[in-house]
Amino acid sequence: MAKVLGINAVFHDPAAALVIDGVVVAAAEEERFSRRKHGKEPVPFSTWEMPALSARWCLSYAGIEPAHLDAVAYSYDPALALPCTDDVTEHLWEGLRTLFVQRAPLFLQSALPGLDPARVRFVSHHVSHAASGYLAAGVRDCAVMVLDGRGERGSYLAGHVRQGNLQVLARCDLPNSLGLMYEELTEHLGYRRSSDEYKVMALASYGQPRHLDRFRQLVRVDGGVFATERVDWDEFSPTGRGDGTLDPVHADLAASVQRRVEEVMVDLAIWLHGETGERVLTLAGGVALNCVANSRLYEQGPFDEVWVQPAAGDSGTALGAALYTAHQLGDHVEPMTSAALGRAWNDDELERWLQDAAVPYERPEDITDSVAAVLARDGVVAWFEGRSEFGPRALGHRSLLAHPGRADNVERMNAVKGREQFRPIAPMVLLERANDVFDGGPVPSPFMLFTHRVRPAWAGRIPAVTHVDGTARIQTIARDEEPLVHRMISAFEERTGLPIVVNTSLNTAGRPMVDDPRDALECFGSAPIDALALGPFLVRRTGVTL
């Protein structure tokens, strides 16, 4: 029975996760503590930076000293990164990245005094991604697919899991990479690579895939692998400004790349199903955060079930490395039942924060009913409850809520957050009502990683969460899993007839998602939010009578 700390620190989104006796105890991203978006710059010379704050919190939460750890699983194996022979890893800084990873045991010893550096184990980046899928999903037999920008030398892994053990069936080596191609597109359109790819996915919905035939030449699939050619982006459009402008030329380019990525994922899945015969596919890697592609894979792919790791990007490799190492040490690994793996505060602690902030507040008899009343009167509510989420999605613990029936709430919420107006906002829906309102995607869908079509009878009733293409990225809320959120939405439905509320992450543009009470109070104080629900307490904007 082992105590294993997982660490992601190589590229971006540094994070830590703690697994004890095969159970996921805690997981958190460094950005939630440091308040630096994505934790650090995604450059080779930042690889030395360890997720010290999140790692210390994980250990403190469990009452464990670094010296008591049986293993530290680092989600990158420097032995697989050498020698550098391709266009990507021949970069002048790549040797420095590898050197910093090799020194990681000493960096970790410095960050976590008392840690024995000999306890640090290197786990392949893509194996870490894969394990964050198949081990966290709790399935003993499945197919697994990992797609991202890059690991040590590759960008893709396909495998077959039997009795919890992974057999790798296919890999793609660099420079072939769907993730890097999407990052290059993001940069070409003027947005930040390794950060803003979700903006390009949203932009694609406004365009037509006019260049699809050309991208079918540039990205080719052969059985279980693919090849990507170097793209001259200027061939398709001028460089974008990244200022939120909805330029049809850029939207068409985004739509073309998005569609080709979807096609490639389906083709790879068809091959993988033929090799494994499994009914379940587990999916991880940064590309698996592309909910539009996930939905096409679910609808048109050969698998009956597609399970996506909620922290599918690099932060999730901390979890995957820890789970994989625990399994290797002989522990029976329990499935991940929730993404709520971060920090929490009890009611007394929350009240002290409010008292120290000297803001007027109340403790209503039922916070869920009070919030529902504000939402029904078209107020915007910051919702802070329970443990913070692990991964990039707000799932009802650090959320910004609004009325889905007001079409202008799209513009309003994007203005509150200071983000591009072409970005959609998403719905949380009662699980028992999800199939009444949506179709075309998996239900339950607790992690907001698929898009669903809004049924025609409902599109006019929930315009704020119906995207331009008629879809919505839903999160289903089960009564037994999220009782407080379920009660709040039920109270809202009693007032409006809508079993749905708008849910977007509680943060403003360029800032990490809110994590602690100070973050929540600062966000509430700096943005036009009408009310803050901080645990059982309600703070109303001065002068607002909602």
Disulfide bonds with the S-S distance in Angstrom:
none
